[in-house]
Amino acid sequence: MNNKKQYIMAIDHGTTSTRAILFDHDCRIAGIAQKEGGVDYPHPGWVEQDAVSIWLDTLAVMAGVLNKAGIDPDQVAAIGISNQRETSVLWDKKTGLPIYKAIVWQSRQTADICDEWKKQGLEDMVREKTGLRIDPYFSASKIAWMLEHVPGAREKAENGELMFGTMDSWIVWKLTGQERHITDATNASRTLLCDIENLKWDDELLKAFNIPRSILPDIVPTSSNYGTTAPYHFFGTRVPICSMVGDQQAALFGQLCVEKGMAKNTYGTGGFLLMNTGNDIVRSQNGLLSTIAWQIGDKVTYALEGSIFVSGSVMKWMRDELELFENVGETAKMAERAQTTAGVYIIPAFVGLGAPYWDDRAKAAIVGLSLGTNHDQLVRAALESMAYQAKDVLDAMERDSGVKITRLKVDGGAAANDFLLQFQSDLCQIPVERFQVNELTALGAAFLAGLAIGFWSEDDLNIEVERTFQAQCDEAEMEARFENWHRAVDTCKAFKPLDI
């Protein structure tokens, strides 16, 4: 019997990095290892990654976190995986190698395919079955694109020689020594191929999109024992893999939004607001998505979601391309120093607009510039854009659900920015809670894995609030600013560049 202290390892695949984090029984972080990942932009609007590199980064961070924490492999009680959703990879069943780069959730290279599906009148069926809408964001059009554009892919798929997966499926297939080709209910619900009421791949959708069922993984619960790592991938030890969960659902669970009506926002590369709707599928009339929050045993919990394509990545663009600052840690002080944006609004529609607008042709814009506009004002406008987009979604959630959101829980890299969270509280006129542990996506995956093996009971799960931001600005003033934001968005949507 192993009497050493035990830990849960969470593997967290973000868009720009892969991390491994160890949590002890008190829900505290015992170690973190991270590797930045490359993102390719081969054409305007295209976003791709190397799936093999992501796999190698996974191995590296698993080894790295054990080494940093001084923990033996046999002290890992279970592994949980959270992953960037919708990002799609097709690989050869025999060689185990991808046939093309992984197409990232942000990529708009499949817009023409989606336009064609809309022309065929498939939108209503898609919404009814999947809770989603036809958009390049989701996996189905990415699969269709690869089958159409990669030589020989269609024939191989029809012959059962290809496998499809989002990052969870790809990594579990590799970790188990190519034994398990599975995905969990949360990730399946983001493909545009799954009927979220019965949790099955839908034959009518597969036929409409011309996607062979044989390439798809089996759908499994979010929290369950799926099998173990192959010993040669985990230092001679077999470790149970016990959760697979889309990153935003992981954050919802990590923030313990386990009761109907609870909501959270993750300020990551994109912005993602989810509200727990319990066992009810709430059909949005306001540009939101109905999705699966998690499946534990036979019980399925649903959520309303607003997906913002560009949130924190606008700050990366400002740093790397405009060179307005060297470290994002500087931006809160810059925004405070500016005092106002002097009427400047940034609409970060670099890959179109997500919820609640769903305009994949919209272009990013900066409006309200004057000769006096300075660095600090631009940075403030970028931070404010993250909050404006979040309020757009929160308002839509309240209209759809009939529930007044009285408190917002937040996580993600930009949640460390005090200016942003204070502005978010002022704009929405509700308290905004930030937690002691900011790695709540990883913690959610760890919680779900730990529950599957009895490492934790539901009563053991806890997180501590680090700070609550309370509204300090006049509501009428913030409403006026928000109305101006909508005018700026309309300007952005009206602009149609010439293809020359």
C-alpha positions as CSV (number, residue, x, y, z in Angstrom):
1,M,0.0,0.0,0.0
2,N,1.3,3.5,-0.9
3,N,1.4,5.6,2.3
4,K,3.0,8.6,0.6
5,K,1.1,11.8,0.4
6,Q,-1.1,11.7,-2.7
7,Y,-1.9,14.4,-5.3
8,I,-4.1,15.0,-8.3
9,M,-2.4,16.1,-11.5
10,A,-4.3,18.4,-13.8
11,I,-3.1,18.8,-17.4
12,D,-4.4,22.1,-18.7
13,H,-4.2,22.7,-22.5
14,G,-4.7,26.3,-23.2
15,T,-4.5,28.0,-26.6
16,T,-1.0,29.3,-26.0
17,S,0.4,27.0,-23.4
18,T,0.3,23.5,-21.8
19,R,0.5,23.2,-18.1
20,A,0.6,20.5,-15.5
21,I,-0.5,21.4,-12.0
22,L,-0.5,19.3,-8.8
23,F,-3.2,19.7,-6.2
24,D,-3.1,18.3,-2.7
25,H,-6.1,17.1,-0.7
26,D,-6.5,20.6,0.7
27,C,-7.1,21.9,-2.8
28,R,-3.8,23.8,-2.7
29,I,-1.3,23.9,-5.5
30,A,1.8,21.8,-4.9
31,G,3.6,22.5,-8.2
32,I,3.2,24.0,-11.7
33,A,5.1,23.4,-14.9
34,Q,4.3,25.2,-18.1
35,K,5.4,25.3,-21.7
36,E,4.4,28.0,-24.2
37,G,3.1,26.6,-27.4
38,G,3.4,27.9,-30.9
39,V,0.4,29.2,-32.9
40,D,0.6,29.6,-36.7
41,Y,-1.3,32.2,-38.7
42,P,-0.7,30.9,-42.3
43,H,-3.4,33.3,-43.8
44,P,-5.5,36.1,-42.5
45,G,-8.1,34.6,-40.1
46,W,-6.5,31.1,-40.1
47,V,-5.2,29.8,-36.8
48,E,-3.4,26.4,-36.5
49,Q,-1.1,24.5,-34.2
50,D,1.1,21.4,-34.3
51,A,-0.7,18.6,-32.4
52,V,2.6,16.6,-32.1
53,S,4.2,19.6,-30.4
54,I,1.3,19.8,-27.9
55,W,1.7,16.1,-27.1
56,L,5.5,16.5,-26.5
57,D,4.8,19.6,-24.4
58,T,2.4,17.5,-22.3
59,L,5.1,14.9,-21.6
60,A,7.5,17.7,-20.7
61,V,5.2,19.5,-18.2
62,M,4.2,16.2,-16.6
63,A,7.9,15.4,-15.9
64,G,8.6,19.0,-15.1
65,V,6.0,19.4,-12.4
66,L,7.0,16.2,-10.6
67,N,10.7,17.3,-10.7
68,K,9.9,20.8,-9.4
69,A,7.7,19.6,-6.6
70,G,10.0,16.7,-5.6
71,I,7.1,14.3,-5.9
72,D,7.4,10.6,-7.1
73,P,5.2,9.4,-9.9
74,D,3.4,6.9,-7.6
75,Q,2.2,9.8,-5.5
76,V,-0.1,10.9,-8.4
77,A,-3.5,9.4,-7.5
78,A,-5.2,10.4,-10.8
79,I,-4.9,12.7,-13.8
80,G,-7.6,15.1,-15.0
81,I,-7.5,16.9,-18.3
82,S,-8.9,20.2,-19.3
83,N,-8.5,21.4,-22.9
84,Q,-9.1,24.1,-25.3
85,R,-12.4,23.1,-26.9
86,E,-13.3,22.8,-30.6
87,T,-9.6,22.7,-31.8
88,S,-9.6,19.8,-34.1
89,V,-7.1,17.2,-35.3
90,L,-7.4,14.3,-37.7
91,W,-4.7,11.6,-37.4
92,D,-3.8,8.4,-39.1
93,K,-4.9,5.3,-37.1
94,K,-1.8,3.3,-38.2
95,T,1.0,5.9,-38.0
96,G,-0.5,7.9,-35.1
97,L,0.5,11.1,-36.9
98,P,-1.8,14.0,-37.7
99,I,-2.6,14.4,-41.4
100,Y,-2.7,18.2,-41.0
101,K,-2.1,20.9,-38.4
102,A,-4.7,21.1,-35.6
103,I,-7.2,23.8,-36.6
104,V,-7.7,26.1,-33.6
105,W,-11.1,27.1,-32.3
106,Q,-10.4,30.7,-33.3
107,S,-9.7,29.9,-36.9
108,R,-12.1,31.3,-39.5
109,Q,-10.8,29.4,-42.5
110,T,-14.0,27.4,-42.7
111,A,-16.3,30.3,-43.1
112,D,-17.2,29.4,-46.7
113,I,-18.2,25.9,-45.6
114,C,-20.4,27.3,-42.9
115,D,-22.0,29.8,-45.3
116,E,-22.9,26.9,-47.6
117,W,-24.5,24.9,-44.7
118,K,-26.6,27.9,-43.8
119,K,-27.7,28.2,-47.5
120,Q,-28.8,24.6,-47.3
121,G,-31.2,25.6,-44.4
122,L,-29.4,23.5,-41.7
123,E,-29.3,26.2,-39.0
124,D,-32.6,25.4,-37.3
125,M,-31.8,21.6,-37.1
126,V,-28.3,22.4,-35.8
127,R,-29.7,24.6,-33.0
128,E,-32.4,22.2,-32.0
129,K,-30.1,19.2,-31.7
130,T,-26.8,20.7,-30.6
131,G,-27.7,24.0,-28.8
132,L,-25.1,25.7,-31.0
133,R,-25.2,27.6,-34.3
134,I,-23.4,27.0,-37.6
135,D,-20.1,28.9,-37.2
136,P,-16.4,28.2,-38.0
137,Y,-15.8,28.2,-34.2
138,F,-17.1,24.6,-33.9
139,S,-15.4,21.4,-34.9
140,A,-17.6,20.1,-37.7
141,S,-16.6,22.6,-40.4
142,K,-12.9,22.0,-39.4
143,I,-13.3,18.3,-40.0
144,A,-15.1,18.9,-43.3
145,W,-12.3,21.3,-44.4
146,M,-9.6,18.8,-43.7
147,L,-11.5,16.0,-45.5
148,E,-11.9,18.3,-48.5
149,H,-8.4,19.9,-48.6
150,V,-6.0,17.2,-47.4
151,P,-5.1,14.8,-50.3
152,G,-6.5,11.3,-49.7
153,A,-8.2,12.3,-46.4
154,R,-11.7,11.6,-47.6
155,E,-10.8,8.1,-48.9
156,K,-9.0,7.2,-45.7
157,A,-11.8,8.5,-43.5
158,E,-14.4,6.4,-45.5
159,N,-12.1,3.4,-45.1
160,G,-11.9,3.8,-41.3
161,E,-8.2,4.8,-41.3
162,L,-8.6,8.2,-39.7
163,M,-9.4,9.3,-36.2
164,F,-10.8,12.7,-35.1
165,G,-10.4,14.3,-31.8
166,T,-10.4,17.6,-29.9
167,M,-7.3,18.0,-27.7
168,D,-8.7,15.9,-24.9
169,S,-9.2,12.9,-27.2
170,W,-5.8,13.3,-28.9
171,I,-3.9,13.4,-25.6
172,V,-5.8,10.5,-23.9
173,W,-5.3,8.4,-27.0
174,K,-1.5,9.1,-26.7
175,L,-1.3,8.8,-22.9
176,T,-3.1,5.4,-22.9
177,G,-0.7,4.0,-25.5
178,Q,-3.3,4.3,-28.3
179,E,-5.8,2.2,-26.4
180,R,-8.7,4.7,-25.7
181,H,-10.3,6.8,-28.4
182,I,-12.8,8.8,-26.3
183,T,-14.1,12.3,-25.6
184,D,-16.2,13.5,-22.8
185,A,-19.7,14.9,-23.0
186,T,-18.6,18.6,-22.7
187,N,-16.2,18.3,-25.6
188,A,-18.6,16.3,-27.7
189,S,-21.2,19.0,-27.2
190,R,-18.9,21.5,-29.0
191,T,-18.4,19.6,-32.2
192,L,-21.8,20.5,-33.9
193,L,-22.3,16.7,-34.2
194,C,-23.7,15.7,-30.8
195,D,-27.4,15.7,-29.8
196,I,-27.0,17.2,-26.3
197,E,-30.3,15.8,-25.1
198,N,-29.4,12.1,-25.6
199,L,-25.6,12.6,-25.6
200,K,-25.1,10.7,-28.9
201,W,-23.5,11.4,-32.2
202,D,-26.4,12.4,-34.5
203,D,-26.8,10.5,-37.8
204,E,-28.8,13.3,-39.4
205,L,-26.0,15.8,-38.7
206,L,-23.3,13.5,-39.8
207,K,-25.1,12.9,-43.1
208,A,-25.7,16.6,-43.7
209,F,-22.1,17.5,-43.1
210,N,-20.8,14.4,-44.9
211,I,-18.6,13.3,-41.9
212,P,-18.1,9.5,-41.4
213,R,-19.1,8.2,-38.0
214,S,-16.1,5.9,-38.0
215,I,-13.7,8.7,-37.3
216,L,-15.4,9.8,-34.1
217,P,-14.4,8.9,-30.5
218,D,-16.7,7.3,-28.0
219,I,-18.5,9.7,-25.7
220,V,-17.9,9.2,-22.0
221,P,-18.9,11.0,-18.7
222,T,-16.8,14.0,-17.7
223,S,-15.8,12.4,-14.4
224,S,-15.0,8.7,-14.6
225,N,-12.1,6.2,-14.6
226,Y,-11.2,5.8,-18.3
227,G,-8.2,3.6,-17.8
228,T,-4.5,4.3,-17.1
229,T,-1.5,5.8,-18.6
230,A,0.8,3.5,-20.5
231,P,3.8,2.9,-18.1
232,Y,6.3,4.2,-20.7
233,H,4.5,7.6,-20.7
234,F,4.4,8.0,-16.9
235,F,7.8,6.9,-15.6
236,G,7.0,3.2,-15.3
237,T,3.7,3.9,-13.4
238,R,0.1,3.3,-14.4
239,V,-2.0,6.3,-13.3
240,P,-5.7,6.5,-13.7
241,I,-7.0,9.1,-16.1
242,C,-10.3,10.2,-14.4
243,S,-11.6,13.4,-16.0
244,M,-11.8,15.0,-19.4
245,V,-13.5,18.4,-19.6
246,G,-13.6,21.4,-21.9
247,D,-11.7,24.3,-20.3
248,Q,-14.7,26.6,-19.8
249,Q,-16.8,23.9,-18.2
250,A,-13.7,23.0,-16.0
251,A,-13.6,26.7,-14.9
252,L,-17.3,26.6,-14.1
253,F,-16.8,23.5,-11.9
254,G,-13.5,24.9,-10.4
255,Q,-15.4,28.0,-9.2
256,L,-18.0,25.7,-7.7
257,C,-20.8,27.1,-9.8
258,V,-22.6,23.9,-9.1
259,E,-26.1,25.4,-8.4
260,K,-28.5,26.6,-11.0
261,G,-28.1,30.3,-11.8
262,M,-24.4,30.6,-10.8
263,A,-22.2,32.3,-13.4
264,K,-18.5,32.8,-14.1
265,N,-16.3,34.6,-16.6
266,T,-12.9,33.4,-17.7
267,Y,-10.7,36.1,-19.1
268,G,-8.4,34.0,-21.2
269,T,-7.3,34.2,-24.9
270,G,-11.0,34.5,-25.5
271,G,-13.7,35.4,-22.9
272,F,-16.1,32.8,-21.8
273,L,-19.2,33.3,-19.6
274,L,-21.2,30.3,-18.5
275,M,-24.3,30.1,-16.3
276,N,-25.3,26.8,-14.7
277,T,-28.9,25.9,-15.9
278,G,-29.2,22.7,-13.9
279,N,-30.8,19.8,-15.8
280,D,-32.6,22.2,-18.1
281,I,-31.5,22.9,-21.7
282,V,-32.2,26.7,-22.0
283,R,-32.7,27.5,-25.7
284,S,-31.2,31.0,-26.3
285,Q,-33.2,33.7,-28.1
286,N,-30.3,36.2,-27.6
287,G,-27.3,34.8,-29.3
288,L,-26.0,32.5,-26.7
289,L,-25.2,28.8,-26.8
290,S,-26.8,25.9,-24.9
291,T,-24.2,23.4,-23.9
292,I,-23.3,20.6,-21.5
293,A,-21.7,21.8,-18.3
294,W,-20.6,18.3,-17.2
295,Q,-21.8,14.7,-16.9
296,I,-21.2,12.9,-13.6
297,G,-22.5,9.3,-13.6
298,D,-25.8,9.5,-15.4
299,K,-26.6,13.0,-14.3
300,V,-26.1,15.7,-16.9
301,T,-25.8,19.4,-16.0
302,Y,-26.3,22.0,-18.7
303,A,-25.2,25.6,-19.2
304,L,-25.8,28.8,-21.1
305,E,-22.6,30.1,-22.7
306,G,-21.4,33.3,-24.3
307,S,-18.2,32.8,-26.2
308,I,-16.1,35.9,-26.9
309,F,-13.4,35.1,-29.5
310,V,-10.9,37.8,-28.5
311,S,-10.5,38.9,-24.9
312,G,-7.1,38.7,-23.3
313,S,-5.4,38.2,-26.7
314,V,-6.1,41.9,-27.5
315,M,-3.5,42.7,-24.8
316,K,-1.0,40.3,-26.4
317,W,-1.6,42.1,-29.7
318,M,-0.9,45.4,-28.1
319,R,2.3,44.2,-26.5
320,D,3.7,42.2,-29.5
321,E,2.5,44.2,-32.5
322,L,2.0,47.8,-31.2
323,E,4.7,47.5,-28.5
324,L,2.7,49.7,-26.1
325,F,4.2,47.9,-23.1
326,E,6.6,45.1,-22.2
327,N,4.6,43.3,-19.5
328,V,0.9,43.0,-19.1
329,G,1.4,43.6,-15.4
330,E,2.0,47.3,-16.3
331,T,-1.5,47.7,-17.9
332,A,-3.5,48.3,-14.8
333,K,-1.3,51.3,-13.8
334,M,-1.4,52.6,-17.4
335,A,-5.2,52.4,-17.4
336,E,-5.5,54.2,-14.1
337,R,-3.0,56.9,-15.3
338,A,-5.2,57.5,-18.3
339,Q,-8.2,58.2,-16.1
340,T,-10.5,57.9,-19.2
341,T,-10.2,56.7,-22.8
342,A,-11.2,60.2,-24.0
343,G,-13.9,58.6,-26.1
344,V,-11.8,55.8,-27.6
345,Y,-13.3,52.3,-28.0
346,I,-11.5,49.2,-29.3
347,I,-13.6,46.5,-30.8
348,P,-11.3,43.4,-30.9
349,A,-13.0,41.6,-33.7
350,F,-9.8,40.2,-35.1
351,V,-11.5,36.9,-36.0
352,G,-15.0,38.2,-36.1
353,L,-17.5,38.7,-33.3
354,G,-18.8,35.9,-31.1
355,A,-21.7,36.1,-28.7
356,P,-24.2,37.7,-28.8
357,Y,-23.5,39.1,-32.3
358,W,-22.1,36.1,-34.2
359,D,-20.7,38.1,-37.1
360,D,-17.7,36.2,-38.5
361,R,-17.2,38.8,-41.2
362,A,-16.8,41.7,-38.7
363,K,-13.3,43.4,-38.5
364,A,-11.5,44.8,-35.6
365,A,-11.6,48.6,-35.2
366,I,-10.5,51.5,-33.0
367,V,-13.0,54.3,-33.0
368,G,-13.0,57.8,-31.4
369,L,-9.3,58.6,-32.0
370,S,-8.0,62.1,-31.8
371,L,-4.5,63.7,-32.2
372,G,-4.3,63.6,-28.4
373,T,-4.9,59.8,-28.0
374,N,-2.0,58.3,-26.2
375,H,-0.6,54.9,-25.2
376,D,-2.3,54.8,-21.8
377,Q,-5.7,55.6,-23.3
378,L,-5.4,52.8,-25.9
379,V,-4.5,50.3,-23.2
380,R,-7.4,51.4,-21.1
381,A,-9.7,51.1,-24.1
382,A,-8.5,47.5,-24.7
383,L,-9.1,46.5,-21.1
384,E,-12.5,48.1,-21.1
385,S,-13.4,46.2,-24.3
386,M,-13.0,43.0,-22.3
387,A,-15.6,44.2,-19.8
388,Y,-18.0,45.5,-22.4
389,Q,-18.0,42.2,-24.3
390,A,-18.7,40.4,-21.0
391,K,-21.6,42.7,-20.2
392,D,-23.1,42.0,-23.6
393,V,-23.2,38.3,-22.7
394,L,-24.4,38.8,-19.1
395,D,-27.3,40.8,-20.3
396,A,-28.2,38.2,-22.9
397,M,-28.0,35.5,-20.2
398,E,-30.5,37.3,-18.0
399,R,-32.9,37.7,-20.8
400,D,-32.7,34.0,-21.8
401,S,-32.8,32.6,-18.3
402,G,-35.1,35.1,-16.5
403,V,-32.5,35.0,-13.7
404,K,-30.9,38.2,-12.4
405,I,-27.2,37.6,-12.0
406,T,-26.2,39.1,-8.7
407,R,-22.6,38.1,-8.5
408,L,-19.9,37.2,-11.0
409,K,-17.0,34.8,-10.3
410,V,-13.9,35.3,-12.5
411,D,-10.7,33.6,-13.4
412,G,-8.1,33.5,-16.2
413,G,-4.9,35.5,-16.7
414,A,-6.5,38.9,-17.0
415,A,-8.4,38.4,-13.7
416,A,-5.2,39.5,-12.0
417,N,-5.8,43.0,-13.4
418,D,-7.5,45.1,-10.7
419,F,-8.5,47.8,-13.1
420,L,-10.3,45.4,-15.3
421,L,-12.3,43.8,-12.5
422,Q,-13.2,47.1,-10.9
423,F,-14.4,48.4,-14.3
424,Q,-16.4,45.1,-14.8
425,S,-18.1,45.6,-11.4
426,D,-18.9,49.3,-12.2
427,L,-20.2,48.4,-15.6
428,C,-22.5,45.5,-14.4
429,Q,-23.3,47.0,-11.0
430,I,-22.7,43.7,-9.3
431,P,-19.9,42.3,-7.1
432,V,-17.0,40.5,-8.9
433,E,-15.2,37.8,-7.0
434,R,-11.6,36.8,-7.6
435,F,-10.2,33.7,-5.8
436,Q,-7.0,32.9,-4.0
437,V,-6.3,30.2,-6.6
438,N,-6.4,31.6,-10.1
439,E,-5.8,28.2,-11.8
440,L,-9.5,27.3,-11.6
441,T,-9.7,25.6,-15.0
442,A,-7.0,23.1,-13.8
443,L,-8.7,22.9,-10.4
444,G,-12.0,22.0,-12.0
445,A,-10.4,19.2,-13.9
446,A,-8.7,18.0,-10.7
447,F,-11.9,18.2,-8.7
448,L,-13.7,16.0,-11.3
449,A,-10.8,13.5,-11.4
450,G,-10.6,13.4,-7.6
451,L,-14.3,12.8,-7.2
452,A,-14.1,9.8,-9.6
453,I,-11.7,7.9,-7.4
454,G,-12.9,9.1,-4.0
455,F,-9.9,11.4,-3.4
456,W,-12.4,14.1,-2.5
457,S,-16.0,14.0,-1.6
458,E,-18.3,16.9,-2.7
459,D,-18.0,18.4,0.8
460,D,-14.2,18.6,0.5
461,L,-14.3,20.9,-2.5
462,N,-13.5,24.5,-1.5
463,I,-12.0,27.7,-2.8
464,E,-11.3,30.9,-1.0
465,V,-12.2,34.4,-2.2
466,E,-9.1,36.6,-2.4
467,R,-11.0,39.9,-3.2
468,T,-14.5,41.1,-4.0
469,F,-14.8,44.2,-6.2
470,Q,-17.8,46.3,-5.5
471,A,-19.4,48.8,-7.9
472,Q,-18.2,52.4,-7.2
473,C,-19.4,54.3,-10.3
474,D,-22.7,55.9,-11.1
475,E,-25.0,53.4,-12.9
476,A,-26.3,56.1,-15.4
477,E,-22.8,57.0,-16.4
478,M,-21.8,53.4,-17.0
479,E,-25.0,52.9,-19.1
480,A,-24.1,55.9,-21.3
481,R,-20.6,54.4,-21.9
482,F,-22.2,51.0,-22.7
483,E,-24.5,52.6,-25.2
484,N,-21.5,54.2,-26.9
485,W,-19.9,50.8,-27.0
486,H,-22.8,49.5,-29.0
487,R,-22.4,52.4,-31.5
488,A,-18.8,51.5,-31.9
489,V,-19.7,47.8,-32.5
490,D,-22.2,48.9,-35.2
491,T,-19.4,50.8,-36.9
492,C,-17.2,47.7,-36.8
493,K,-19.9,45.5,-38.2
494,A,-20.8,47.9,-41.0
495,F,-17.2,48.0,-42.4
496,K,-16.7,45.5,-45.2
497,P,-13.1,45.5,-46.6
498,L,-12.5,45.1,-50.3
499,D,-10.9,41.8,-51.2
500,I,-8.1,43.3,-53.4
